Amino acid sequence: MQILIIEDEPRAANQLQNILKRCGFEYQLLDIIDTVEDAVLWFQKDTVPDLVFMDIQLADGLSFEIFQKIDVEAPIIFTTAFDQYAIQAFKVNSIDYLLKPIQQDELDNALNKFKKSNKPTVQPAILKQLLSSMQTTNHREGILVKEGNGFVQIRISDLLYCYSQESITFGVTSSKRHIIDETMDQLFSSLDHDQFYRINRGQIISKHAIQKIDSYFNHRVKLSIANPRDQEFIVSRPKTSDFKKWMNK
């Protein structure tokens, strides 16, 4: 069984492989891909795998964008940390979906469904509609942050940037750093992607906070951000091209 893993977080890709082994699933790993762009190139030149495990949020965008650029004939099991992403559509248009962190019994069920499915493939037209609806979803205007023993709400528009440190998510405004009781994945999925960009795994920036953009080592760019608080803001190489397009919107 030849499989392809499309996942931008190495730890998650390794975890998936370990659970596959514990499930007794025999496979040959063809590749691990972490961007929409590289996935499109891979499908254009390589053999169609027997099964694809595809994360939804990749280094340079949503994996649904792959279907806007190329037809994918392989069966797909989606993996996602975002349970708000129209999960029922995944069940219709893929073998199954797995909510992160992936559990062995859920993976077992997905693999059994795959074995009985006669290898159905996704329906690209419906996935494109799903992507379009996600891009036009209304986004939250406020967010709860910790204060003392409780919480207060701040406006999303006041956020300059967010970052993760030692598994804690912080949101920074012009005057203060706040603790946000959400993962970076959960937070970014709920933000307006026209106004916020995830420049790497650990940082999300607001467009209005960017003061300057400089060229940086290895074809990356470095950002000057308001109230940096000892943070460096370097756009990861896979995202640099997409970041420039985002800035031009």
trRosetta pair geometry for C-beta under 8 A, 3 or more apart (Angstrom, degrees):
i j d omega theta_ij theta_ji phi_ij phi_ji
1 25 7.3 -68 65 172 150 88
1 26 6.2 120 24 96 107 69
1 27 4.5 -58 87 -108 100 73
1 28 6.9 166 81 16 46 73
1 50 5.0 -112 -157 72 70 151
1 51 6.7 5 177 12 108 115
2 27 7.1 132 -106 -166 15 81
2 28 5.0 -29 -103 68 67 101
2 30 5.4 55 -178 -49 100 112
2 47 7.4 3 120 103 161 118
2 49 4.8 -131 116 -142 94 77
2 50 4.9 119 53 2 70 98
2 51 7.8 159 88 28 49 69
3 27 4.8 -2 1 -172 117 136
3 28 7.2 156 20 72 70 47
3 29 6.1 -34 70 -107 89 55
3 30 6.7 -165 81 6 35 91
3 49 5.7 86 -135 177 21 133
3 50 6.5 -57 -72 61 58 87
3 51 4.9 -26 -110 74 89 90
3 52 7.0 158 -163 -92 70 30
3 53 6.6 30 177 -6 118 96
4 29 7.9 114 -101 -161 32 61
4 30 5.0 -37 -84 58 79 117
4 31 5.8 3 -134 55 87 82
4 33 7.1 5 176 6 103 111
4 42 7.4 144 -151 140 142 142
4 49 4.2 -160 -14 -17 102 159
4 51 7.7 -174 27 95 68 47
4 52 4.8 -18 66 -113 98 81
4 53 7.4 -167 92 31 51 65
4 74 7.2 67 29 107 121 170
5 13 5.3 114 141 -138 144 100
5 16 6.4 149 -126 87 133 145
5 17 7.6 -61 -56 -59 156 93
5 29 6.8 -18 -3 -146 109 105
5 31 7.4 -148 43 99 70 49
5 32 4.7 -15 76 -112 107 77
5 33 7.3 167 93 24 55 66
5 52 7.8 166 -87 -161 25 60
5 53 4.9 -9 -116 64 71 107
6 32 7.8 168 -89 -161 26 50
6 33 4.9 -22 -115 70 72 98
6 34 7.6 166 -166 -87 57 24
6 39 5.3 37 -124 -100 129 128
6 52 6.5 16 -2 -178 109 106
6 53 7.0 -175 30 93 67 56
6 54 4.5 10 57 -120 118 70
6 55 6.1 -139 108 26 73 75
6 58 6.9 -44 160 -92 96 126
6 63 6.1 110 124 -123 133 132
6 66 7.9 -25 -165 -51 164 157
7 12 5.4 -138 179 96 132 110
7 13 4.4 165 83 -74 134 94
7 16 7.1 178 -40 3 165 145
7 32 6.5 -49 50 -162 91 96
7 33 7.8 101 27 69 48 50
7 34 6.6 -35 96 -103 38 70
7 53 7.0 -9 -41 113 115 100
7 54 7.8 -164 -58 -144 71 27
7 55 4.4 101 -110 -17 68 125
7 58 7.8 -138 -134 -108 18 83
7 79 7.0 1 -96 62 111 135
8 34 3.8 99 -111 -162 67 93
8 35 6.9 77 -94 -65 112 53
8 55 6.5 -120 11 74 77 147
8 57 7.4 -88 33 115 125 67
8 58 4.8 131 -34 -153 125 58
8 59 4.1 170 -134 -44 141 84
8 201 7.6 -172 129 -84 106 102
8 238 7.9 -147 -133 79 120 159
9 12 4.0 59 87 12 110 114
9 13 6.8 171 87 -14 57 83
9 55 7.4 130 17 -98 94 168
9 201 6.9 113 -101 -122 90 131
10 13 5.6 -56 -147 36 34 112
10 14 6.2 32 157 -17 68 106
11 14 5.8 -55 -148 38 31 110
11 15 6.3 34 152 -22 65 106
12 15 5.5 -51 -145 35 32 114
12 16 6.4 37 154 -23 64 102
12 55 7.1 71 116 -83 145 136
12 79 7.4 156 167 131 124 145
12 100 6.7 -29 -131 -124 123 136
13 16 5.8 -51 -151 32 30 113
13 17 6.7 29 152 -16 63 104
13 32 5.1 59 -159 -143 151 136
14 17 5.8 -54 -151 36 34 111
14 18 6.4 34 152 -20 66 106
15 18 5.7 -55 -149 36 32 112
15 19 6.4 27 155 -16 67 106
15 101 7.3 -73 154 -157 157 95
15 102 6.6 147 126 43 112 109
16 19 6.0 -58 -148 38 30 106
16 20 6.3 35 152 -24 64 105
16 53 6.1 150 -178 141 151 163
16 79 7.2 -76 -91 -75 132 161
16 102 6.2 64 -97 32 74 158
16 107 8.0 163 -145 -111 71 141
17 20 5.6 -51 -148 32 32 116
17 21 6.6 33 154 -19 63 103
17 29 7.0 -12 -110 -75 119 141
18 21 5.8 -54 -155 33 32 111
18 22 6.6 30 149 -17 65 106
19 22 5.4 -52 -147 38 38 112
19 23 6.3 40 151 -21 66 104
19 102 5.9 -137 21 110 168 119
19 104 5.3 -152 -153 -97 103 76
19 107 5.3 113 138 17 125 166
20 23 5.7 -58 -152 36 31 112
20 25 4.6 -79 -173 61 81 121
20 27 6.4 -41 162 20 138 132
20 107 7.1 -114 -81 166 57 142
21 24 7.7 46 176 -69 34 24
21 25 7.3 -91 -77 50 23 75
22 104 5.8 -63 102 -123 128 129
23 104 6.3 -177 -69 -161 91 90
23 107 5.8 -112 -62 111 146 113
23 108 5.4 -171 -130 -85 115 79
23 111 6.3 123 157 10 148 158
25 111 5.8 -112 -91 -133 132 154
27 51 7.8 -76 -123 52 129 118
29 32 7.2 -3 176 -46 121 86
30 46 7.2 126 168 164 134 141
30 47 7.7 -137 -129 66 146 95
30 49 5.5 -130 6 -92 146 117
31 42 6.4 -148 76 -136 154 141
31 46 7.7 -61 -2 -139 138 176
33 38 4.9 -165 -157 108 107 113
33 39 4.9 134 127 -78 146 75
33 42 5.7 -98 -78 -20 150 152
34 38 6.9 36 50 46 55 139
34 58 6.3 155 170 -161 50 95
34 59 4.9 48 143 -15 96 124
34 238 6.6 -106 104 -75 104 171
35 38 4.5 87 60 12 95 100
35 39 6.7 -153 93 -9 50 87
35 58 5.6 138 -124 152 31 123
35 59 4.8 -56 -87 56 82 108
35 60 4.6 40 -149 11 101 115
35 238 4.6 -148 -77 -167 135 130
36 39 5.7 -59 -150 35 29 114
36 40 6.5 30 155 -20 65 104
36 58 5.5 150 -41 74 74 143
36 60 5.3 -112 24 79 96 102
36 61 4.9 -23 -14 60 142 106
36 62 7.6 42 -74 74 130 34
36 63 6.5 -171 -93 -114 87 44
36 65 4.9 1 -143 80 148 116
36 66 5.6 -146 -147 -65 83 78
36 69 7.8 110 165 15 103 140
37 40 6.0 -56 -155 32 29 110
37 41 6.7 24 151 -13 63 107
37 60 6.0 5 -6 63 101 156
37 238 7.4 -171 37 -162 120 90
37 241 7.9 62 -60 62 155 137
38 41 5.5 -54 -148 40 37 113
38 42 6.1 42 152 -26 68 104
38 238 7.8 -55 -17 -132 116 119
39 42 5.6 -52 -147 32 31 114
39 43 6.5 25 158 -13 65 105
39 58 7.6 -89 -17 -115 132 168
39 63 7.2 37 22 -139 173 88
39 66 5.1 -51 107 -108 130 129
40 43 6.2 -59 -148 39 29 105
40 44 6.4 31 153 -24 63 110
40 66 5.9 -163 -68 -136 81 77
40 69 5.0 -25 -117 104 135 136
40 70 5.3 146 -140 -1 84 131
41 44 5.7 -59 -151 33 31 115
41 45 6.6 -8 166 8 65 113
42 45 6.8 -86 -152 48 24 86
42 46 5.3 -25 180 18 69 128
43 46 6.8 -63 -101 49 21 88
43 48 7.7 43 -143 -101 80 70
43 66 7.5 100 1 -175 145 114
43 70 5.4 145 93 122 132 147
43 72 6.0 -75 -129 -104 153 82
44 70 6.5 -107 -66 -116 86 151
48 73 5.2 -37 -131 73 146 108
48 74 5.1 -178 -177 -63 92 97
49 52 5.8 117 70 -66 127 78
49 74 5.1 34 64 -123 75 152
50 74 7.1 95 123 -145 6 106
50 75 7.5 -13 155 37 49 104
50 119 7.6 -87 -166 -115 70 125
51 74 6.7 168 -111 172 15 110
51 75 5.5 -31 -114 77 67 100
51 76 7.7 149 -167 -95 60 28
51 77 6.9 16 -180 -2 105 103
51 95 7.7 -12 -139 -9 102 156
51 114 6.3 29 -113 -163 132 147
52 72 7.3 -47 11 175 161 130
52 74 4.8 97 -18 108 111 129
52 75 6.9 174 24 89 79 47
52 76 4.7 -26 73 -107 104 75
52 77 7.3 -179 90 28 53 64
53 76 7.8 144 -98 -159 19 64
53 77 5.3 -22 -109 70 67 98
53 79 6.0 29 178 -19 93 117
54 63 5.1 158 169 163 109 160
54 66 8.0 -105 -150 26 138 151
54 76 5.2 -16 9 -160 125 114
54 77 7.3 153 22 76 74 45
54 78 5.5 -41 75 -109 88 59
54 79 6.9 171 81 19 35 78
55 58 6.2 130 88 -74 104 73
55 63 6.3 145 88 -35 53 137
55 78 7.7 100 -120 -166 16 66
55 79 5.0 -40 -94 74 63 97
55 80 6.9 136 -156 -82 59 53
56 62 6.0 -16 169 -150 75 84
56 63 5.4 -115 -135 24 33 107
56 64 7.2 15 -149 -26 82 89
56 78 6.1 43 -59 -170 93 112
56 79 7.3 -145 -12 83 78 48
56 80 4.4 25 2 -101 126 104
56 82 6.4 -93 73 35 144 116
56 85 6.1 60 -175 152 169 174
57 62 6.4 -37 -100 -104 50 63
57 63 7.6 -77 -34 -15 12 88
57 80 7.5 100 -3 -133 87 77
57 81 7.3 -48 22 34 126 100
57 82 7.1 100 -29 -15 117 126
57 185 6.3 172 46 -138 157 96
57 188 7.4 104 -143 93 149 126
57 189 7.2 -96 -69 -79 137 97
58 61 6.1 -2 64 64 94 48
58 62 7.1 129 20 -132 86 12
58 63 5.4 103 -23 -66 117 80
59 236 6.5 -93 -168 98 114 140
59 238 4.2 36 123 94 136 140
59 239 5.9 -122 156 -54 84 94
60 238 5.2 -116 -49 145 107 95
60 239 5.2 -173 -99 -98 74 64
60 241 7.7 10 -139 62 133 92
60 242 4.7 148 -162 -12 95 149
61 65 5.1 5 122 8 131 150
61 242 6.3 -149 -44 -142 105 156
62 65 5.5 116 74 -16 74 96
62 131 6.5 166 98 -128 139 102
62 134 7.3 115 -99 99 172 148
63 66 5.5 -16 -179 -2 64 116
63 78 7.8 176 72 -128 139 96
64 67 5.8 -48 -171 28 55 110
64 68 7.3 58 136 -22 70 98
64 127 5.4 -161 -143 167 98 101
64 128 7.4 158 169 -93 104 38
64 130 6.5 -128 -132 89 149 102
64 131 4.0 -178 126 -79 138 115
64 134 7.6 120 35 31 158 142
65 68 5.3 -46 -158 26 50 118
65 69 6.8 33 151 -10 71 108
65 131 6.8 137 -68 -143 57 150
66 69 6.2 -77 -161 42 33 101
66 70 6.5 -49 172 49 72 93
66 72 6.5 37 130 -43 116 131
67 70 7.4 -89 -121 66 27 52
67 71 7.6 45 -144 -112 68 36
67 72 6.3 -76 -94 8 80 109
67 122 7.0 -85 -99 107 138 135
67 124 4.4 -173 -173 -137 112 90
67 127 4.8 36 73 95 167 132
67 128 6.1 -132 111 -61 111 81
67 131 7.6 -179 61 -23 110 139
68 128 5.9 117 -87 -113 81 102
68 131 7.0 -93 -49 70 117 163
71 124 6.0 -88 -118 -42 72 152
72 76 7.0 46 123 -51 134 127
72 121 7.0 -174 108 -168 71 115
72 122 6.5 25 77 41 106 115
72 124 7.3 136 30 -79 79 107
73 121 5.5 -62 -165 -109 41 156
74 121 6.6 116 79 -116 15 102
75 94 7.5 112 -175 -163 67 68
75 95 5.2 58 174 -45 110 117
75 114 6.3 129 134 -140 148 98
75 117 6.9 116 -127 93 145 139
75 119 5.0 -118 -40 -154 125 66
75 120 6.2 84 -107 70 100 46
75 121 5.9 -108 -80 -92 51 55
76 94 4.6 -71 85 -137 90 110
76 95 6.4 -176 77 8 38 92
76 121 7.5 64 -3 -150 90 59
76 122 5.5 -8 27 -39 126 115
77 94 6.4 141 -103 155 28 119
77 95 5.0 -48 -77 66 77 115
77 96 5.3 0 -130 61 91 79
77 97 7.0 162 -174 -100 64 28
77 98 6.4 36 160 -12 108 105
77 110 5.3 79 -133 170 135 133
77 114 6.9 -55 -58 -68 116 126
78 90 5.1 -95 36 -143 140 128
78 94 5.4 102 -16 72 98 172
78 96 7.6 -140 36 106 73 43
78 97 4.3 -22 72 -114 101 86
78 98 7.2 -176 95 23 52 66
79 97 7.1 160 -88 -166 25 68
79 98 4.8 -21 -109 66 76 98
79 99 8.0 167 -158 -88 59 12
79 100 6.1 70 172 -54 96 97
79 102 6.5 -43 -134 -70 118 118
80 83 7.4 148 110 -69 110 42
80 85 5.9 -104 -178 41 156 140
80 90 7.9 -130 1 -75 137 158
80 97 6.1 -17 17 -174 111 117
80 98 7.5 144 23 77 63 51
80 99 6.3 -37 75 -112 75 55
80 100 6.6 -138 101 -1 24 95
81 99 7.3 93 -118 -167 30 67
81 100 4.4 -43 -82 55 76 119
81 183 6.8 -80 166 83 143 144
81 185 4.1 35 85 128 144 151
81 186 6.7 -99 136 -57 110 72
81 189 7.8 -160 90 -32 90 141
82 85 4.4 69 108 -23 111 113
82 185 6.7 -130 -56 155 87 101
82 186 7.1 160 -100 -105 73 54
82 189 4.5 168 -112 -122 130 163
83 87 6.2 -13 -163 -54 63 130
83 99 5.8 18 -81 -122 96 130
84 189 6.8 141 55 137 114 130
84 190 7.7 56 52 -83 156 88
85 90 7.8 59 108 -38 98 119
85 134 6.8 14 -139 -109 82 131
85 189 7.2 -86 -60 -159 103 133
86 89 4.4 18 137 9 110 121
86 90 7.4 137 107 -19 73 82
86 130 5.7 -152 79 -147 151 108
86 133 7.3 69 -50 90 151 128
86 134 7.2 -111 0 -71 121 100
87 90 5.6 -49 -163 25 47 114
87 91 7.0 44 147 -18 72 99
87 97 6.1 -133 -150 56 85 152
88 91 5.6 -50 -155 32 43 112
88 92 6.7 39 150 -16 69 103
89 92 5.7 -56 -151 38 37 110
89 93 5.9 -2 163 10 71 118
89 126 6.9 -169 -160 150 104 109
89 127 7.6 136 155 -100 118 58
89 130 5.0 141 154 -100 161 136
90 93 6.3 -79 -135 55 25 87
90 94 5.2 -32 -173 33 70 117
90 96 7.3 44 138 174 104 27
90 97 3.9 31 133 -45 151 126
91 94 7.3 -59 -97 55 14 76
91 96 6.8 16 -111 -124 68 52
91 97 6.9 -80 -59 3 66 100
92 123 7.7 -45 130 23 92 122
92 126 7.1 -86 108 139 120 157
93 122 4.8 46 165 -147 90 82
93 123 5.1 -102 -126 32 97 85
93 126 5.3 -154 -87 89 133 125
93 127 5.6 162 161 -62 156 92
93 130 7.7 -127 18 -18 158 145
94 97 6.6 86 74 -59 132 76
94 122 5.4 -5 -81 -88 73 97
95 110 6.4 89 124 -172 108 86
95 113 5.7 138 176 109 90 108
95 114 4.7 17 -157 -88 147 83
95 117 5.9 -116 -122 -25 92 170
95 120 7.1 153 -80 61 69 91
96 109 7.3 158 -138 111 167 87
96 110 4.0 -139 65 -125 146 94
96 113 5.4 97 -44 70 124 148
96 114 7.5 -90 5 -50 108 86
98 102 4.9 23 157 -115 130 99
98 106 5.7 129 -130 128 91 119
98 107 6.3 27 -111 -83 142 72
98 110 6.0 -58 -64 -41 104 156
99 102 7.7 155 79 -92 38 53
99 106 7.5 -71 36 171 77 166
100 185 7.9 8 70 92 135 171
102 106 6.6 -136 -164 75 68 117
102 107 5.7 56 171 -56 114 112
103 106 4.5 80 67 10 92 108
103 107 7.0 -166 89 -8 45 86
104 107 5.7 -57 -147 38 33 110
104 108 6.2 40 153 -24 66 104
105 108 5.4 -48 -148 33 34 117
105 109 6.6 36 153 -19 64 102
106 109 5.7 -50 -150 34 34 112
106 110 6.5 34 151 -18 64 104
107 110 5.6 -53 -147 37 35 112
107 111 6.3 34 155 -18 67 105
108 111 5.9 -58 -148 37 28 109
108 112 6.4 28 154 -18 64 106
109 112 5.7 -54 -148 36 31 111
109 113 6.4 33 152 -20 64 105
110 113 5.6 -54 -150 36 32 113
110 114 6.4 37 149 -23 64 104
111 114 5.4 -49 -149 33 35 116
111 115 6.5 37 153 -21 65 102
112 115 5.7 -51 -148 33 34 112
112 116 6.5 18 157 -7 64 110
113 116 6.1 -68 -149 45 29 102
113 117 6.0 44 153 -50 65 113
114 117 5.5 -54 -144 13 28 123
114 119 7.8 40 -173 -93 75 56
117 120 5.3 -92 161 7 111 93
122 126 7.9 -135 172 61 83 100
122 127 5.8 26 163 -38 125 137
123 126 4.4 44 96 18 111 112
123 127 6.7 158 84 -14 59 88
124 127 5.6 -62 -145 41 35 110
124 128 6.1 39 157 -24 70 104
125 128 5.8 -52 -152 32 30 113
125 129 6.8 30 150 -18 62 103
126 129 5.5 -50 -153 34 37 113
126 130 6.5 42 147 -22 66 102
127 130 5.3 -48 -148 33 37 116
127 131 6.4 41 152 -21 66 100
128 131 5.6 -48 -149 34 34 113
128 132 6.4 35 152 -19 64 104
129 132 5.6 -54 -149 36 33 113
129 133 6.4 31 154 -18 66 105
130 133 5.9 -56 -148 37 30 108
130 134 6.4 31 153 -20 64 106
131 134 5.7 -56 -149 35 31 112
131 135 6.4 28 155 -20 65 107
132 135 5.8 -58 -149 34 30 110
132 136 6.6 9 158 -4 64 111
133 136 6.2 -69 -148 46 31 98
133 137 6.8 60 149 -57 63 87
134 137 5.7 -25 -156 -16 37 119
135 193 7.5 -72 -134 48 74 126
139 156 7.5 -134 134 111 107 173
139 190 6.5 127 -151 163 83 58
139 191 6.0 45 -162 -170 134 23
139 192 4.2 -146 29 -61 165 80
140 143 6.6 92 124 -69 134 78
140 156 6.0 130 103 -47 83 141
140 190 5.3 14 4 160 120 111
140 191 7.5 -57 45 -91 93 45
141 155 6.6 -34 160 -145 76 78
141 156 5.7 -132 -165 17 28 112
141 157 7.5 -10 -159 -18 74 96
142 153 4.6 21 172 -180 128 116
142 154 6.7 161 -154 81 80 30
142 155 5.8 -54 -101 -106 74 44
142 156 6.3 -125 -84 -23 19 83
143 153 6.8 149 72 -150 28 71
143 154 6.1 -25 62 61 81 78
143 156 5.8 95 -17 -77 105 79
143 159 7.6 30 27 -52 139 130
143 171 7.0 104 96 -29 145 172
143 180 6.5 -14 155 -126 128 114
143 187 7.9 40 -134 -134 143 96
144 151 4.5 13 -175 174 107 134
144 152 7.3 156 -147 80 63 24
144 153 5.6 -44 -91 -92 58 71
144 180 7.8 120 88 -139 57 70
144 181 6.9 -30 100 33 102 108
145 151 6.6 149 72 -154 29 80
145 152 6.2 -26 61 65 81 73
145 153 7.6 128 14 -117 76 23
145 154 5.7 6 5 4 125 113
145 171 6.3 -110 -97 48 129 121
145 178 3.7 -16 -167 174 150 129
145 179 6.2 130 -169 66 85 48
145 180 5.6 -51 -109 -86 82 64
145 181 7.9 163 -129 -5 37 81
146 150 7.7 164 -151 102 58 27
146 151 6.0 -54 -102 -101 40 71
146 178 7.1 153 45 -176 65 79
146 179 4.3 -19 36 73 118 109
146 180 7.8 -148 -2 -76 85 19
146 181 6.4 101 -48 -44 101 102
147 150 6.2 -22 70 78 77 71
147 151 6.4 107 23 -137 83 21
147 152 4.6 14 8 0 141 107
147 178 7.8 -38 -65 -134 85 97
151 181 7.7 -66 -102 1 125 130
154 158 5.6 -96 167 61 105 132
154 159 7.5 113 116 -58 120 83
154 171 7.5 179 68 107 139 136
154 173 6.7 -118 -178 -54 147 139
154 178 6.5 -141 2 -47 148 168
155 158 4.6 95 70 -7 90 103
155 159 7.9 -141 103 -16 58 77
156 159 5.8 -38 -166 6 47 116
156 191 6.8 172 -160 -123 130 86
156 192 7.7 111 137 7 142 100
158 173 4.7 0 148 -125 101 119
158 174 7.3 -95 -171 3 86 89
159 162 6.4 -11 -172 -47 128 94
159 171 5.2 -60 -123 -171 110 111
159 172 7.2 89 -155 65 67 46
159 173 6.3 -72 -100 -84 36 73
159 196 7.7 8 96 -95 126 124
159 206 5.7 146 103 -47 80 132
160 172 5.2 -53 55 100 104 90
160 173 6.2 136 -7 -129 94 26
160 174 6.6 117 -45 -63 125 58
160 205 7.6 -26 151 -149 60 69
160 206 5.6 -116 -154 31 28 119
160 208 7.9 -102 -121 86 63 82
160 209 3.9 115 -159 -106 80 141
160 225 6.5 123 159 170 111 106
160 226 5.3 -117 -140 75 138 100
160 227 5.7 120 46 54 170 111
161 171 7.8 -173 100 -148 36 54
161 172 5.5 0 61 49 73 109
161 203 6.4 -5 178 -169 119 92
161 204 6.2 166 -161 88 68 56
161 205 4.5 -18 -108 -110 105 63
161 206 6.2 -128 -70 5 56 79
161 209 5.8 -136 -40 92 90 164
161 225 5.8 10 -28 -180 141 151
161 231 7.5 -151 96 90 143 158
161 233 7.3 -96 -126 -99 163 130
162 169 6.3 8 178 -177 113 93
162 170 6.4 172 -154 89 64 50
162 171 4.7 -24 -100 -99 94 70
162 172 7.1 -180 -87 11 40 75
162 180 6.8 -20 -139 13 124 148
162 184 7.1 164 122 -120 117 84
162 187 6.2 -116 131 136 167 153
162 203 7.2 159 85 -153 54 46
162 204 4.4 5 53 53 98 106
163 169 7.6 174 92 -149 29 55
163 170 5.6 -12 61 58 73 98
163 172 7.6 13 10 -11 97 114
163 202 5.7 37 -159 151 81 84
163 203 4.8 -8 -103 -102 91 73
163 204 7.4 -162 -70 25 48 66
163 231 6.1 -165 -36 -123 164 144
164 167 7.0 4 -177 -114 105 17
164 168 6.9 156 -154 75 62 38
164 169 5.4 -29 -97 -96 78 64
164 170 7.5 169 -91 16 27 76
164 183 7.9 16 -102 -163 132 60
164 184 4.9 -70 -48 -48 127 125
164 201 7.7 -63 41 130 131 76
164 202 4.6 -114 48 -144 95 80
164 203 7.8 -124 16 -60 74 46
165 168 5.8 -29 69 60 69 89
165 170 6.5 3 18 -4 106 120
165 202 7.7 81 -65 -169 56 122
168 179 6.3 -47 180 -137 113 100
169 179 7.3 104 79 -164 60 57
169 180 4.4 -62 106 69 108 99
169 181 7.7 -168 54 -67 111 7
169 182 5.8 -54 53 73 158 62
169 183 6.4 166 -46 -140 133 19
169 184 5.8 177 -106 -64 115 67
169 187 6.1 165 -172 -27 152 145
170 177 5.5 -9 -173 -175 121 102
170 178 6.7 143 -161 74 65 45
170 179 6.2 -41 -104 -99 67 49
170 180 6.8 154 -118 10 13 91
171 177 7.5 153 79 -160 40 54
171 178 4.7 -22 64 64 90 102
171 179 8.0 172 21 -91 79 3
171 180 4.9 73 -17 -40 109 123
171 187 8.0 -165 -72 -151 112 147
172 176 7.5 -164 -146 99 55 39
172 177 5.1 -21 -102 -105 81 72
172 178 7.4 -175 -80 19 31 74
172 227 6.0 -168 156 112 121 118
172 229 6.1 -143 -123 5 147 141
173 176 5.5 13 51 51 101 73
173 178 7.1 44 -7 -11 99 112
173 227 7.7 11 113 71 30 163
174 226 6.7 -30 -108 142 81 126
174 227 5.8 177 -134 -30 42 145
177 229 6.4 97 -69 -121 125 167
180 187 6.2 56 132 -92 146 134
182 186 4.3 -124 -176 89 105 121
182 187 4.6 131 105 -59 127 87
183 186 4.7 95 53 8 81 101
183 187 6.8 -147 91 -5 41 88
184 187 5.7 -56 -143 40 31 112
184 188 6.0 25 163 -17 67 110
184 198 7.5 109 166 -128 110 123
184 201 7.3 102 96 168 156 58
184 202 6.9 -116 -80 -127 164 36
184 204 6.8 173 -155 -27 96 114
185 188 6.3 -60 -143 38 24 104
185 189 6.4 25 160 -23 61 110
186 189 6.1 -59 -151 31 26 112
186 190 6.9 10 159 -10 61 111
187 190 6.4 -78 -162 38 29 102
187 191 6.7 27 152 -29 68 111
187 204 6.9 -142 112 4 117 159
188 191 5.7 -56 -148 24 38 115
188 196 7.0 -152 -135 122 74 125
188 198 5.1 11 -128 -62 148 126
188 204 5.5 -162 -92 -94 100 139
191 195 7.2 -117 165 73 99 94
191 196 4.2 -28 144 46 139 146
191 204 7.1 126 21 178 164 143
192 195 4.5 41 91 24 109 107
192 196 6.2 109 70 12 60 94
193 196 6.4 -71 -111 65 36 74
193 197 7.2 80 -161 -89 69 58
194 207 7.9 -44 141 -17 55 143
194 249 6.3 -121 -146 117 87 148
195 206 6.1 -8 156 -147 87 80
195 207 5.5 -109 -154 12 50 109
195 208 7.4 -10 -160 -10 95 95
196 204 5.5 20 178 173 111 107
196 205 7.0 168 -151 84 66 34
196 206 5.6 -36 -96 -97 76 59
196 207 7.4 -114 -73 -19 30 78
197 204 7.0 170 84 -155 33 65
197 205 5.8 -19 60 59 83 83
197 207 7.1 80 -7 -66 105 80
197 243 6.2 108 165 -123 150 83
197 246 5.3 107 -93 136 137 161
198 201 7.8 34 168 -105 112 19
198 203 7.2 142 -157 90 58 49
198 204 4.9 -33 -96 -99 68 81
198 239 7.7 -116 97 -128 70 158
199 203 5.2 -27 53 91 99 105
199 204 7.4 163 7 -108 75 26
199 205 5.7 25 -20 4 119 113
199 223 7.2 -105 -107 0 165 137
199 233 6.4 59 71 -174 162 87
199 234 7.3 160 142 94 124 30
199 235 4.4 -93 -163 -106 103 69
199 236 6.7 145 153 1 62 77
199 239 6.3 171 -156 103 45 146
199 243 6.4 49 -118 -102 82 137
200 203 5.4 39 49 35 89 94
200 234 7.0 30 -34 85 140 70
200 235 6.9 -176 -45 -144 90 32
200 236 4.3 121 -103 -36 89 108
200 239 7.1 -148 -77 24 55 143
201 236 7.7 63 -14 -47 72 147
203 231 7.3 138 -109 178 129 131
203 233 6.2 -168 158 -125 159 80
205 209 5.9 -129 -173 68 89 121
205 210 6.5 76 151 -63 132 94
205 223 6.7 -3 -109 105 172 164
205 225 6.2 -114 -134 -108 123 134
205 233 6.3 66 -72 -151 139 136
206 209 4.5 86 67 -2 92 109
206 210 7.8 -152 93 -20 54 79
207 210 6.2 -47 -163 10 40 113
207 246 7.8 -138 -91 144 113 99
207 247 7.3 162 -133 -115 103 64
209 225 5.1 25 141 -157 106 89
209 226 4.8 -116 -155 29 80 101
209 227 7.9 -72 -151 39 114 88
210 213 6.8 15 177 -56 122 92
210 223 5.6 -70 -130 -160 96 119
210 224 7.4 96 -165 72 58 58
210 225 6.2 -40 -101 -101 47 72
210 247 7.6 -72 79 -117 166 113
211 223 7.9 115 42 175 65 78
211 224 4.5 -68 70 105 102 100
211 225 6.6 169 8 -104 94 17
211 226 6.1 119 -41 -53 115 73
212 223 7.1 151 81 -160 54 50
212 224 3.9 23 47 34 97 122
213 221 5.4 2 -173 175 96 130
213 222 7.6 149 -158 76 50 43
213 223 5.8 -19 -103 -104 67 71
213 224 7.7 -125 -59 19 31 79
213 247 7.4 2 -54 -121 157 166
214 221 6.6 152 77 -162 39 76
214 222 5.0 -24 66 63 96 92
214 223 7.8 -177 23 -81 74 24
214 224 7.4 65 -9 -24 105 96
215 221 6.2 -56 -110 -109 33 72
215 222 7.7 10 100 18 15 86
216 220 4.4 -45 79 88 110 87
216 221 5.5 142 10 -130 103 16
216 222 4.1 109 -67 -26 131 97
216 234 6.0 -142 130 -135 171 101
217 220 6.5 2 73 38 51 103
218 237 6.1 -64 131 -83 104 126
219 237 5.9 67 84 -134 96 99
219 240 6.4 -171 138 49 82 167
220 234 5.7 37 145 -180 137 96
220 235 5.7 179 -168 74 89 73
220 236 6.9 -63 -122 -160 121 14
220 237 5.3 -79 -75 -79 95 68
220 240 5.6 -142 -126 -78 50 131
221 234 7.4 169 89 -152 39 58
221 235 4.9 14 58 32 85 119
221 240 5.8 132 2 -136 95 102
221 243 7.0 -147 45 94 128 140
221 244 7.8 120 -13 -66 151 94
222 232 7.1 -44 -147 -177 107 94
222 233 6.7 117 -166 84 61 65
222 234 5.1 -25 -103 -101 76 76
222 235 7.7 -144 -78 10 29 77
223 233 4.0 -55 61 105 101 121
223 234 7.5 -166 13 -79 79 28
223 235 6.9 82 -26 -34 108 94
224 228 7.6 -73 -160 -62 55 130
224 233 7.6 -178 -71 49 13 121
225 228 5.2 116 71 -88 90 85
225 231 7.4 -29 57 86 131 112
225 233 5.1 82 -17 -13 125 155
228 231 5.0 -141 178 53 80 81
228 232 7.8 43 -175 -79 127 29
228 233 7.2 -118 -129 -19 107 108
235 239 5.5 -122 178 91 94 104
235 240 5.2 121 114 -94 120 68
235 243 4.9 -56 -149 -19 150 169
236 239 4.9 67 65 20 86 107
236 240 7.3 -131 93 -40 40 78
237 240 5.8 -29 -148 -12 35 117
239 242 5.4 -70 -159 53 59 108
239 243 5.3 68 143 -35 87 105
240 243 5.6 -54 -145 32 27 115
240 244 6.7 28 157 -20 62 102
241 244 6.0 -54 -156 31 31 110
241 245 6.9 29 149 -15 63 104
242 245 5.6 -53 -153 36 38 113
242 246 6.3 43 148 -23 68 104
243 246 5.5 -53 -149 34 33 115
243 247 6.4 34 153 -20 65 104
244 247 5.7 -52 -149 35 33 112
244 248 6.6 29 152 -18 63 107
245 248 5.7 -62 -152 37 33 110
245 249 7.2 52 148 -44 63 89
246 249 5.9 -34 -162 -3 38 116
